[in-house]
Every structure is written in structure tokens, then in C-alpha cells.
Amino acid sequence: MSAVTGLPTPDSKSPDAERPAGLDRMLSLIERAGNALPNPIVLFAGLFVLLGLVSTALGDVSVAIPGTHDTKPVTGLFTGDGLRWLVENLIPNFATFPPIGAVLVLIMVVGLAEKTGLLETAMRATLARVPRAVLPYAVALIASQAHMMSDVGAIVLPPLAALVFKSAGRHPVAGLIGAFACVTAGYAAGFTVGSLDALYVGITQQAASVLPAAQGLHIHLLINYFFTASTSIVLALLGGFLISRVLEPRLGVYECADEAPAEKVTLTPVQRRGLLATTLVVVLYLGGVLALWLPPGAPLRGEGGAFVPSPLLSGVVPVLFGAFLLAGLTYGFTVRTLTGTEDVVTAVTDAVKNMSGYIVMMFVAAQVIALFNWSNLGVLLAVKAAALFDSVGVTGFWAILAFVLLASCLNLFVVSGSALWSLVGPVFIPAFMLMGMSPALSQAAFRIGDSATGAITPMNPYLFLILAMLRQYEPEARLGTLISRLAIFVVPFLVVWLAVLGIFYGFDLPLGPGAHIGLK
């Protein structure tokens, strides 16, 4: 990352480096431990070999599934049956891996919207006329929706927030750091839906399928929607409070080095016209979708006229694809960032090119999860994990709490949500199902752990990008200074997010359409 930002990494021996103490020593330890981990692709490849060896060594073990009369034997990979399975299923394991199709479909059109400038313009339009006192809360609310844009949010929103804060007479560093903290620590929240949701639910669906209890469960893109939508409002209020009442007062009065007036965050007439046209097109499109779902006898209703489950919920990805496609095309051709079909193809292709590393990682991860399922090691580990929780008295919400804390710690070292969920999902989803808890609850808990500590880990590549931006305002700023300011958000976000999940759990509220806390 230093080659990109021009900054020394935290353990560089630069002559002006500060002597590490306290927090810096802890962060250096985290960085060294994280650097010791191999690339996620290598990590999954090694895990595949390890699972193959373990499954072969446990070839004479069988596991009884609690609550049923089923017994599943552990089948070894390095046996005749195992090698035949691998040869016959290597490609199907990848081709049918649920996250692949949904994520790539959404990435194409989200990338189109980003390339045309629609996403940045929408953020500018949202923040341009926000009153000074409300500004921190508006930044926090928008940041809590940033996962819709994937990593683009962590790149675009923080410097834009700094610019808006400066133009409003507030400290730009508070906007910069506050926006980044809310993007990362609240990354999996939001009332918007994007490729992250498709990624999560695909892995959840695959991991849950190892147990008979998964039959009849309606696992769809919106199984956490009620939880994430409500959480994004709460986190926005909390984030705005932390920015304005905790972070900004600690920064002191901002003194601009030059006398140039702050740039106003405004839209050009062309951008306004493009945004208006896009809004009208998307509203008409969504109105048409609702017209195909809401009326009695509508074609997108479920069996017997049910709203849940229904083809609309099962087909949310195609619906979102259409919305983003129409929005990107309308805006691009209106503001002339798109001038022909070649520009459209280039924008979509570039978005998919950026996912090449993800595709390779998912190829290996798909083999690992498939081996978990086929060998029945996933069932064995799930049964043992459930029995361990029960033996030590950690059940119900306490088990969820322990899982969130575990995921938060692992997130310091494995910052890729897809990689981490692929590692822990196949074990904990079935384990919690055996304890009577739904896959939707497991996924909601993982969202918390996958987000809360993301702002302070040196494994987050965007941390150094934010440090480079911070040095535009504070040339002497260090990594420890940045992380100490970001750390303000971690524990409050973690506690409040858990509290919201506790309310859903305690009152047995659905986490999404048709997605209950327990196995119903």
C-alpha cells in the first residue's frame, strides 16, 4: 500500500518514526500477526488440503444429528470415492456456488452507476444543503448505506465529507475520519441492498444445506433487511453524535493553511438534470415492479397469493439489476459521461475486471465449502460446537454474543467479509441451527462482527489511504493518531449493534421478510 500512498508502513524504519508505545505496540502486533497470514486464496487452498487429510483420517467416524434418526458418516477425500467426487464436481462446485452469479450481476450495474458519476453525484446532492448542525448525522446515515457501493464508499465518501465539513465551517478532519469510521464500522448495515447481501446469503444458503432442517427454509436476499434497515438509523444517530460530540471537540479549532475560500459542494445544472431524470426513471420502474406484486393475483405474488415467500423476494437480484442498469444508463447519457454503447460495455467490463481476485478466491472457497458438505465434516464440527456451547452453558443469545466477539477478533486479521464468512459460516450456521436458531440470525450476528473492528485493523488497505488524506490537513499525523480517533467508534458501534440484535431476539421479531429468529 505504501507504493500507492507514498507513505511508510507502520513498521518502516523511517528516521522520523515515533517510538511505539501502548496502542501503537498493540497495533504493530496485530499488523505482524495479520501479515503472517497467507493470501486468502492460499489460505483456502491450505484449508482444502487440511480438510482432505482430516476427513480421510476420520473415515470410520459417524455423527448422529440431534433431533433426527439420521447418522452421517465422515467420508475421506483421499479415498477412491473422494477422488471420484472431486473429479466429477470440481467445476460444478464453482459454477453452482450461490454468491458467484448474484455478486457479479450486481457488480456490473453498480460499477456502471459508479463510472458514470451517479453515485458521487447522489451523495453530493444529499449533503449539499444539509444544515450545519445536522451534517454529522447526515454523513453517518449515508456512510451506513455505503456497502451498496462496495469499496467505492470507503474511497469516495470520506474526502467528500471532509470537503462538506470544511465548506460548512466545521473541522474537515472530523468529516474525513467520521465518514470512514461509519463506512467501515457500520459496513454491513443499511436499508439499501447490494452485492454484499448477495454474497452473504449465498454462503449462508450453502452452509445451511448440510442439515435436514434447512428444507423448507426460505433463505433469500432480504433475510436481514428489517434488522439492517433499523440498525442503520440507530447507527446513524450514534455515529453523528460521536462525530460532533466526541471526535470534533478533540480536534480543536481548524485553521486553514491557505486563505482560499472553501469549495462549495454543489451540483452543476447538467448533474441536477441527470439526477432528476434518473430519479423519475427509477421511480417509474419501481412502481411497475410493485404493480406486479401488490395487487391480488399479481404475477410476482407467491403461492396462494402470499407476499412471503414470493417470486419477487426470490428475484430481488434481477429487480435490483434492472434498477441500477436504468439508473446508470439514464444518468450517463443525460450528463454525457456515456456517449455510446461502447462506453457502457467498457464501464461494465471494468467493474467485472476489478473482481478477478474475488472470482479466484471464490473458486477455492467453493471447493472448501463443498468438501465440508460432502465429507460431513461440517456436520461433525457443528454438532461438536453445539454440544460444547451447551456443556459450558453458553446457549441462546449468549452463544450469539460469543460468536460476534469471535468474528470481531478474526476480522482484525481477515478483513475480507466473503473469506471470513466462508471460513466460519459452514461451522456456526449448522451449530446454531442445532440449537434452534435460524441461519438468518447467524448471518445477522456475523454482520456485526464483520464490521465493528474493520476501522482499526492495519489489514484494512483503505486505512493508509485515509492516512494520506489526513496528512493533507495534518502533515504530522501518524497511524497511531488516526487509529486512536477511529477507535472512538468501535466499542459504541459494537455495543449498540448488539443491543439492537438483542431487541430483535428478545421480542422474537423477524429479521427480514419471512426470516424468524428461530427455526419456524
N, C-alpha and C positions, 0 to 999 in steps of 0.2 A: 504493500500500500504506500510505502514511502516514495516509491517511484512515481506514483500518481500525484501525491500531495506535496512532494518535496520536503516532507517532514521526517525527522528521525523517528524510528520506532522507539517505544518506551525503554528498551534495554540497550539502545545505542550508546556508545561511549563518547557523546559529544562533549566538548570542553565546558559548555555552559549547563550541563545536566545537573539537576538538583540531586542532592543525596536522598535516596528513597527513605521514607520513614512512615510508620503507621500504615495508613491506607495505601500508600504507594507500594510498600513491600507486599501487602496482600494482593494488590492488583498485578504486581510483577509475578507473583506465584501463580495466580490464575492464568496469566498470559503464557508462562512457561509450560504449565500443565496443558493448556489448550493447544499450544504449538506442538506438543509431543504427540497429540492425536494425529493419525494419518488423514489424508484427504477422505471425505465421506465415501467416495467410490471405493477406495482401498479398504476402508473400514467395513463396508458391507461385503466386499469380496472375502475379507478375512473371516467375517462372521458366517458367511455361507459355508466356508470350509470347516469352521469350528462346529457348526450345526450338523454338517455331514458326519464328522467324526463322532460327535456325541450321540447322534441318532443311531449310528452303527453300533456304538458301544452299548447302547441301551436297547438293543434289538429284541431282548427277551422280556422287556417290561411292558405291562399293560396298565392302563389307567381307567378307573371307573368314574363315570361322570355323575356327580351328585344329583339326586332327584330323578334319575332315569335308571333304566336297567342296561344301558349301553356300556360296553367296555371297549376301549380303543387301544390297540397295540401300537407301540412305537416302532416305526419302520425305518431301517437304516438306508442312508443314501448310497453308501459304498457297498451295495449288495447288487445282485442281479436285478431284482425288482427296482431298486433305486436308480440304477444306471439306465434302465429302460424308461423309467418315468422321466428322467432328466432329458434324455434324447428326444422323447416324444413331446415334451411340454416346455422346453426352453423358450421357444418362440411364443406359444400360446400364453405362457405365464406373463410375458411382457405385453403382448398385444391386447390381452383382456384385463390388464391391470387397471382398475377403475379410475384412478386420478389422471392417467395419461390423456385420454381423449378430452375430458372436461376442461382440464387446465389449459391445454394447447388451444382449444376452441376459444376460450375466454381471452387468453393472452393475445391472440391475433387481433381481436377487435379492441381490447383495452390499449394495446400498442398503437393501433390506428388512431384512437382518440388522443393518445399522448403525443404522437408525432405531428398531428395537425395543430396542436396547441390548445385543444379544447379543455383538457384537464387543468392546465395552468390558468387559462382564462376564467374558468369556472371558479377557481379558488380566488383569483383576483377580484372577480365580481362579488364574491361573498364577503370579502374582507374590506373592500374599498370604502364602504360607507358605514362601517361598524363604529358606534360611539367609542370614545377613548376608554371609558370605564369598562365597557363590555368586551373590549378587544381580546384580553387573555382568554376569556371563556369561549369566544368565537374560534380562536386559534385552536384551543383544546378540543372543541367539538369537531372541527374539520379534521384535525390530526387523528381523532379516534375513528374516522372513516377511511383513513389513508390506505388500509390494506387492499381496498378496491383497486388501487393503482399499483399494487405490488411494491417493489423497492423504489419506484419513482417518487412516492410520497416522502421518503427519507431524504431524497436529493433535492426536490423542488420546494417543499413546504417550509423547511427551516430558514433558508435565506430570504424567502418571500415574507415570512413572518417578521424577520428582523427588519426588513425594509418598511413594512407596515407600521411596526412599533416606532421606528425612527421618525416616520412621517407624522405620527400622531403625538410626538413629543415624549415618547416613553423610551426606556432603555432597549436598544436593539438586541443586546445580548440576551435579555430576558425572552424576547420573541424567538431568537435563534435556538437557545437551549430548551426553552419550554416546548416549542413545537417538536423538536427532535425527541424529547423525553416522552411526550404524549403519543407521538407516532409509534415509538418502539414499545414503551411500557403498556400501551393500550392497543397494540397492533392487531390483535385478533378480536377486538370489539367492533361495534358499528352497526348501524341499521342499513348499510349498503351491503351488497353481496358481490363477491368477486372470485377470482381464481383460487384464493386461499381456502374459501369454503369448499370448493370443488375438490381441492387437494385433500383436505381433512376428511371429508365424508367418504371419499373413495377408499382411503386407507381404513377408515372405521368399518365400512361395509365389508371389506375383505377380512379384517381381523375378527369381526363378529361371526362370520360364516362358519367358524370351526365348531360351533356349538349348535345343537338342535334347537335351542331356544331362539336362535336368530330367524327361524322360519316364521313368517307372518309379521316380522318387524318391518315397518315402513321407514327405511333409512334413506333420507333424501337430503337435498342441498340445504334445506331450511330447518333442520332438526334443532339448531341452536338459535334460531332467529329471534325469538322472544327474549331470550337471555342476552344476546349480544346487543340488540336494539336498546333494551332498557339499561344495560351496563354502559353503553356509550354516552347516554345522557348523564348518568351519575359520575362517570369518569371525567366528562367534560366540565362539570361543576367543580369537581375536586381538582382537576388539572388547572383550571382557571384560577382557583383560589391559591394553589401552590405557586403559580407564576406571579400573581400580583401581590400576595401577602407574605410569601416566604422567599422566593428566588429574587425578585426585583429589588426589594429593600436591601438585600445583602450585597447588591451590586453597586449601590451608591448612585450618585448623580452622573449621568453620562455627559462627557464633554467631548464634543466633536472635534477632531484634529484639524479639519478644514472648515472654512466658513460657508461652504457651498450649501444652499438650502437642500433639505431632504427631498428626495424624489417622491412624487406623489404616485400612489398605486392606483392608477385609473385605467380605464379601457378606452381604446380608440373607437371611433364611430363604426369602423368595419368590424371590430371584435364584438361590439354591442349588437350589431345587426346579425352577426353569425350566431351569437349566443341566443338571441331571441328566436331566430329561425330554428335552431336546434331544439330549443325548449318546446316550441309548438309541434314539431315533428314527433318528438319523443312522447309528449302528452297524448297526441292523437294515436300513436302506436300502442301505448299502454291502455288507452281507452278501448281500443279494439280488442286487446287481449282480455280485459275484464269483461267485455261484452260476450266473449266466447266462454266465460267461466261462471259469471254470476247468475244469469237468468236460468230459471228452471228448464231442464232439458238441454242446456248448453253442451256443446261437444267436448269441452275441457273439464266437465264435471266427472267425478268418479262413479263407480258402480252404484246404482240406486240413487243417483243424483247427489252423491256425497261431495263435500268440498275437500275433505281429507279422509283417505288418500284420493288423489285425482291426477289425471294426466298433466295438469298444469304444474303441480309440485314436482312430479317426476321429471317434467321437461323444463325446469327453470333455467337450465343452462342454455338451451336453444332460444328461450324467450329473452334472456339477457344478451345473448349473441346478437339477436335482431335489434335490441335497443341500442347497444354500443355501436353496431355497424351503421345504423341510420344516423346516430348522433355524430359519429366521426365523419361520415360522408357529407352530411348536411353542413357541418361547421367548416370542414376542409374546403369544400367547393365554394362556400359563401365568402370566406376570407382569402381564398386563393392560395392556401397552403397545399391544396391539391389542385392540379390543373388537368389531370387526365387519369386514365386507368392505370398507366404505368406507375404513377405516384402512389396510387392505392396499393398496388401489388408490392412495391418497394417497402412501404411502411409496414404492411402485414408481414412480409418476409423478414425484415429486420427484427421485428418483435419476436418471431419464432427463432431466429438465429441466436438471440440472446438467451434462449432456453436450452441451448445444446448441452451444457453441463448438467442441467436438471434432467434431460432425457437420458443421458448416460447413467446418472445416479439412479434414476427410477428403473432402468433396466436391471441393475444389480439388486436394488431393493425389492423389485417384484419377485426375483428368484428367491430371496431370503424369506419373504412372507409366504410364498408358495411352498417352500420347503417346511416352514413352520407348520403349515396346514396339513400338507401331505404326510409328513412324518409323525404327526400328532404330538410333536414336542411342545407346540403352542398350548395344546390342551393340558399336557402334563404340567407345564410351568404354571398355567393358570390355576389348575386345581391345587397345586402346592402353595401358590401365592395366596389364594383364598383361604386355605387351611391355616397358613401362617398368620394372616391377619386375624382370623377367628381365634387362634390359640393364644394370642397376646392381647385379645380384647379390643383390637382395632377394627371396628366394623362401622357400617353406616357412614355418616358424614366424616367421622374421624379418619376412615380409610381414604376418603376423597381428599381430606386435608393433607394427609401424609403423601399422597400421590402428587398433589400440587407442589408441595415443598421439594419433593424429589425432582420433578420436572423443572422447577425453577433453578435448582442447583445444576442439573445436567445442561440447562440452557446456557450456562456460563461457558461451556466448552463446545457444545454442538448447537450453533446458532441457527442452523437450517431447520425450520419447522417440519418440513417434509421428512428429513433424515431422522430427526428425533422421534416424531410420531410413528415412523416406520419401525423404529427400534423398540419403543415401549408399548405401542398400541397392541401388537399381537399378544402380549402377555397380560396387560392390565384390563383390556376390554373384556376378554373372556373371564378373567378373575372377578371383575366386578359384576358381570352377568351371573356368575355362580353365586354371588352374594345378593342377587335380586335387583341389581342396578342396571339401568339401560345403557346401551352404547352412547346415546345422546348425552347422558350425564358424564360419562368418561371423557368424551370429546370436549364438553364444556369445561371440565376441570383442566384438561390439557391446554386449552386456550389460555388459561390464566398463567400456568407455569411456563408456557412458551413465549409469553410476552413480558412479564413483570421485570425480569432481570436483564432483558435484552439491551437496555440502555447503558449498562455499566460494564459489560464484558468487553475486554480488549479484542475478543474474537469477532466483534461486530466491525466489519470493514468500514462502515459509514461513520464510525466514531472518529476516525482520523480525518475524514473529510470535514466533519463538523469542527474539529480542532483547527483545521486550516482556515475555515470560515471565521472561527472565533478570533484567530490572530489578526484578522483584518481590523478588528475593533480593539483587541488587547494583544499587542505584539509579543508580550512576555508570557502569555498564557501557556500552561503546561497541561499534560494529560491528566495529572492528578487533580488539578484545579477543575478541569472540565468534568471529570467523573464525580468529584465531590459535589458539584452542583447538580448533576444528573441524579445522584443518589437520593436527593430530596424526594424524588417522585416514587422510588421503587417500593419502599415499605408501605406508604399510604395506598398506592395503587393495589398492591398485593392484598392488603387487609380489606379494603373496600370491595374489591372484586370478589373475594371470598365471602364477604358479608352478603353481597347480592346473591351469590350462588346458594348461600345458606338459607336465604329467604325463599328462594325457589324450592329448595329441598325441604325445608320445614313445613311449608304450606302445600307441598306436592303440586306445584304449578308446572304446567307444561313448558318445556324449554324451547319448543318450536311447534309448528302445526303437527298434531298427532304424535309428538315426541314427549313421552312422560318421563318422570324421574325413575320409576321402577319398570320392571318388565310387565307391561299390561297388554 
